Amino acid sequence: MGDEQAEGGCHLVHTVVLIALAATGGGATWGHGKAWARLPCVSRNRRLL
């Protein structure tokens, strides 16, 4: 029972971290966000940023 609870908590932490990175533009700083933004399909559809 303890392992199941720990695994659920881990998923929650990862979810919060991913939301925080998306909200703060973490991809442009630590990932491929700049290259993604230069793609033609993304340039035409700014909501993909």
Wavefront OBJ file of the C-alpha trace (Angstrom):
o trace
v 0.000 0.000 0.000
v 2.848 2.420 0.728
v 4.440 1.949 -2.687
v 1.188 2.802 -4.454
v 0.861 6.013 -2.480
v 4.479 6.991 -3.152
v 4.038 6.375 -6.884
v 0.927 8.562 -6.971
v 2.763 11.356 -5.194
v 5.596 11.120 -7.691
v 3.144 11.557 -10.584
v 1.699 14.602 -8.869
v 5.141 16.176 -8.454
v 6.019 15.555 -12.108
v 2.705 17.038 -13.202
v 3.271 20.186 -11.170
v 6.836 20.540 -12.504
v 5.708 20.160 -16.125
v 2.946 22.727 -15.675
v 5.407 25.161 -14.083
v 7.884 24.722 -16.942
v 5.174 25.246 -19.539
v 3.839 28.336 -17.748
v 7.265 29.961 -17.393
v 8.592 29.165 -20.867
v 11.112 26.633 -19.588
v 11.410 25.026 -23.018
v 12.977 28.146 -24.513
v 15.530 28.274 -21.712
v 16.357 24.612 -21.051
v 15.143 22.754 -24.102
v 14.338 22.963 -27.777
v 11.875 25.851 -27.485
v 13.785 28.202 -29.786
v 14.134 25.577 -32.516
v 10.438 24.664 -32.072
v 9.419 28.324 -32.478
v 11.328 28.538 -35.793
v 9.404 25.675 -37.383
v 7.138 26.919 -40.197
v 4.013 25.194 -38.853
v 4.587 26.737 -35.417
v 5.261 30.167 -36.911
v 1.871 30.029 -38.634
v 0.097 28.715 -35.511
v 1.395 30.770 -32.597
v -0.866 28.937 -30.128
v 1.587 26.005 -30.357
v 4.207 28.011 -28.481
l 1 2 3 4 5 6 7 8 9 10 11 12 13 14 15 16 17 18 19 20 21 22 23 24 25 26 27 28 29 30 31 32 33 34 35 36 37 38 39 40 41 42 43 44 45 46 47 48 49
